Amino acid sequence: MTVMPSNSSWTTPQIIDNGLVSGLNTSQIIQALLQRYEQPERDLQAQQATLNANVADYQQINSDLVALQTAAQQLATGSGWQTVQATSSAPSVATATAAPGTPAGSIQFVVSQLAAADTLVSAGSVSSTADVVDSNPAYLLSKGGAALGFSTLAADATGLPLGTHTVSVTQASAAAATTGTVALAGQSGITIGSGNDTINVTVNGTAYTLTIANSPSGGYSGSGLLAAVQSAISAAGASGVLQAGYNASGNLVLATVDQGSSQSLQVTGGTALSTVGLSAMSSAVNGVNGVVSVDGTSTTLTTVAPGATVSLAAPTGTVSATIVGSSAQSSVTSPLLNVGSLTATQVSTGNGSLADLVANINAAGAGITASAVQVGTNQYVLQLASTTTGSVNDLSVSTTAFSSSGLGSLVTSTPGANAQIQVGGSGGYTLSSPTDTFTGLLPGLTVTALSTSANPVTVSITPDASAAASAVGKLVDAANTVLGDIQKYAGYNEQTKQGGPLMGSPVLQSITQDVLSIFGSAAGTSSLGNSQDVGITLNKDGTIAFDQNAFETAYAANPSQVAALFTQDGSFSASSPSYAGTVSLSYASNLTKAGSYAVVVSRSAAQAVSNGSVLSSGTVSAAETLTIAMGSQSVQYTTTAGQSLASIAAGINNALASAGMAMSAQVVNSGTQLQLATNAYGSSASFSVTTTNTGAGTTGLAGTGAVAGTPTTFTGVDVAGTINGVAATGSGQFLTAPASDPTLAGLSLQVTAAGITTPTTLGTFTYSPGLAQQAASMASAMSDPVTGSVTQTITSLQTESQGLTNQIQFYAQIVAQQQQVLMNQFAALEAQLGSLKNQSQSLAAALSQLG
């Protein structure tokens, strides 16, 4: 007989051979004898099965709690309530979408123009695509040059290598200019007579007297006066060098036509100065040079003239660039050259044929499509088209490159155009976009124009009650799932008259009470009474009901107060009126306790700031080049002697904006001092300033004691203080309590109070978790992987089950040993019986012989 004992759990014994000699059913006998040894093992296995079933039940409830936490956290902060919907009154004309957080409201506009791509076509044609149209080995492709200030870009015939090249304007050009101090544009009744009709001005060393025509009866309007000044410039013979206009504030501006340091301007006197807001200047001001780089090789343009062609050096070869005309300027002082960059591609013309030219342009991937269009029998024209719409993407290619062939010059077939809408109707202000999509009308709103229409389109943005109701419905469903599974596993079944396997569990009783309490009581900072006001009620059977229609009605009536019923928030009671509104909730964890906490600040947060030198004249008397760096980004700006601080601030801000650097320049101290400041607060906000000149009359932005060529770093300051007497960590304007604090648990507050340098009690902040936050906190506390009550119960049951496993194994070994003993005994019995049988047979044989 062969025996395989079990060492882990009871199993049916292996088949045992029945007695061949005795004729006994040995296996049944042994099985019957083992019953009393196997009983303890069976009892332990049944007990372990119950424990494992309980573990599975608790694990299901734990999963339910995690799902409840997830649903609750979607609604626990304001970001979960920012869903809005945008509707268009004319979807065939324009559609709209709104991102979460888009403010509610409406906007009306007329779609006056759709976007178009710039397309050039040859004026002439060739008889075959095999005809040679260009003897030059290469052709420079580019688009978007107008944004930088170039109408066309062309490369020399042999010098510029094939492939892509970067053309960048690293410093914007500027005219020599002076700005008046009186807002004239909106005025009327401006009187000009023989006693106040002259402006004496010297432009590029030549003196001119501008004599303004006497005003008509009733005086000039603002536009009339500007026209009179422009006529005076023309009459004085200065129209080629001087121009006049109004700035955004309506002040009169005199500026040179050309730009760059070669240009100078000085108002020297005149009887009309006080009327137009100008004043005599002690010295001339100069324009600012444009600096253009081709693949890293820079060219400084001291004269930037509208429509002029300039040569730009490259590491190998040159690029010929034509500057846009003055008509491209938005104002008389706007730069002709603007900071930015584009990619130009020098493409091979192959064998010079139209077919090779078209194929190579299309293979270049330059965003320009070439086509040989057949317009008649044996007539082919060349068409070049930008692959992107908008005037900013107009082609910047040479239009005369093929003039020696039958193609002739390239002419505009379809001009690149921006889509345009007039906000407020036909009489409103115009917005344009290089595509048919508009952003920025309202924060988060995107409008796509589909067709033009003279009739106004109204786009309305409203809180999305349906989306909010769906999220709340999911929260209620998750809570009901928790309650339903607890009832299933721990409740009493009236029909079967039996309790669930977990009946009497204090942990599950606590969860049930918490869930019903949270959904049945007032919560948050809402002015609404409780959850019943938004369609949430408790049923007699211990479940939660949700009336979506009632919720949507309440939400449509007062979305902010409905949201406040669910979200974490708080209120601040200031210690003095000067601190009112300076403390607000930034973050609260699931463990943060509701309550009121004192806020004490010992140091206010500050931006990184550089204050320049105080210049009483409001102008610099010495030039310098400033390098402003923030992280990996930097910009350069060169000032000129006599340049106003306001002009310098505007130039620096233009450069910072183009580089995407989050800081700005402004004129402070009554117009006598420049200031640089980061947008952000705290020690992470930092920038440096390097200057080429630290002498008198410079901006002084590099700081007192700065050394020319050596950067000076300016860094912000973090807020410092305590919350509820607990030392908090400051980061910018945010004060955060330790996550380990049992009450605050990482509570973070934004503190905007400025100028504090000594410990100051700002007031008391009262934290109020809303319904959703309470649900999230409860679910988190119960299901936490380490400290959760349900988790700990599961761990305890698993430990107990493991202990039973050891006992089961012990009894299984006893059963196996006893089985072996019995098998051995029966084997011996069979052997003895076999021996006796043999003896009996021998005796019988002997007796038969005797007989």
Secondary structure, DSSP 8 states (H G I E B T S, - for coil): ------SSS----------TTT---HHHHHHHHHHHHHHHHHHHHHHHHHHHHHHHHHHHHHHHHHHHHHHHHTTSSGGGG--EEEEES-TTTEEEEE-TT--SEEEEEEEEE--B--EEEESS-BS-TTSB---SSEEEE-B-HHHHTEEEEEE-SSSS-SEEEEEEEEE--B--EEEEEEE-TT---B---TTS-EEEEEETTEEEEEE-----TT-B-HHHHHHHHHHHHHHTT-TTTEEEEE-TTSEEEEEESSBSTT-EEEEEE-TTHHHHT----SS-EE-B-EEEEETTEEEEES-B-TT-EEEEE-SSSEEEEEE--GGG-SSTTS-SS-SEEEEEEEEE-TTSBHHHHHHHHHHTTSSEEEEEEEEETTEEEEEEEESS-SGGG-B---SSTTTTSTT--EEEEE--B-EEEEETSTTSEEEEESSSEEE-SSTTEEEEE-S--SS-EEEEEEE-HHHHHHHHHHHHHHHHHHHHHHHHHHSEETTTTEE-TTTT-HHHHHHHHHHHHHHHS--TT-SS-SGGGGTEEE-TTS-EEE-HHHHHHHHHH-HHHHHHHHS-EEEEEESSGGGTT-EEEEE--TT---EEEEEEEEE--BEEEEEEEE-TTSB-SS--EEEEEETTEEEEEE--TT-BHHHHHHHHHHHHHHHT-SEEEEEETTTTEEEEEEEEESTT-EEEEEES--STTS--TT-TT--TTS-EEEE-B--EEEETTEEEEEETTEEE--TT-TTTTT-EEEE---S--S-EEEEEEEEE--HHHHHHHHHHHHH-TTT-HHHHHHHHHHHHHHHHHHHHHHHHHHHHHHHHHHHHHHHHHHHHHHHHHHHHHHHHHHHHHH-
